[in-house]
Amino acid sequence: MLNKYARAFFTRVLTPFAAFLLRRGVSPDAVTLIGTAGVMAGALAFFPRGEFFWGTIVITVFVFSDLVDGNMARQAGITSRWGAFLDSTLDRVADGAIFAGFALWYAGDGDSITLCAVAIFCLASGQVVSYTKARGESIGLPVAVNGLIERAERLVISLVAAGLAGLHAFGVPGIDILLPIALWVVAAGSLVTLGQRVVTVRRESAEADAAAETAESPTRESGAAS
């Protein structure tokens, strides 16, 4: 849902920066790689130590590379299947690092096996949610559904909660509860979204199969008549 509205807004905002990088000879692929490396560094260097505020700041700086690289490619007229593949693949890597950072915290000093398991579920379900759409599209289906919690929602909910929870280290009491709440929300929402996409693919595949059978029927009848 956020993809539909927020992406268009930030694309307009970041267009001048994308143009600046192109003038400096920076390639979209380089931005994709640097952005992913930055997100991974922020998640895996800060989150496992419970430094959620600074980790979120670092991740937020780099996560916008996902919008900048595509903007650069369009401005330069060099959009390609390889660029789309690289961007999508590294998005999954970055998302995995974020939730792995949460899981490592709760497996260690966070001292909660339950929340560790919830973070791992968020990681896995996020990957599967993305896979269902990609796999459905690969077999020729539109997968026309806006899921309850897609990638943008997963990132916004978890990172905003993590950043606010990190204020606990600065003396703000009780605010650290926001991260566990966010993880449960993302886990539940991802499960609903997965169900939405599976149901949609099942319906669309049935409709496509029925249409194919209908198209073949006149051919069979014509052959029998001749």
Salt bridges, closest charged atoms under 4 A:
GLU51 OE1 - ARG49 NH2 3.44
ASP66 OD2 - ARG7 NH2 3.24
ASP66 OD2 - ARG151 NH1 3.36
ASP91 OD1 - ARG151 NH2 3.62
ASP95 OD2 - ARG151 NE 2.88
ASP95 OD2 - ARG154 NH2 3.73
GLU137 OE2 - LYS133 NZ 3.44
GLU150 OE2 - ARG197 NH2 2.84
ASP176 OD1 - HIS168 ND1 3.70
GLU207 OE2 - ARG203 NH1 3.61
GLU216 OE1 - ARG220 NH2 2.94
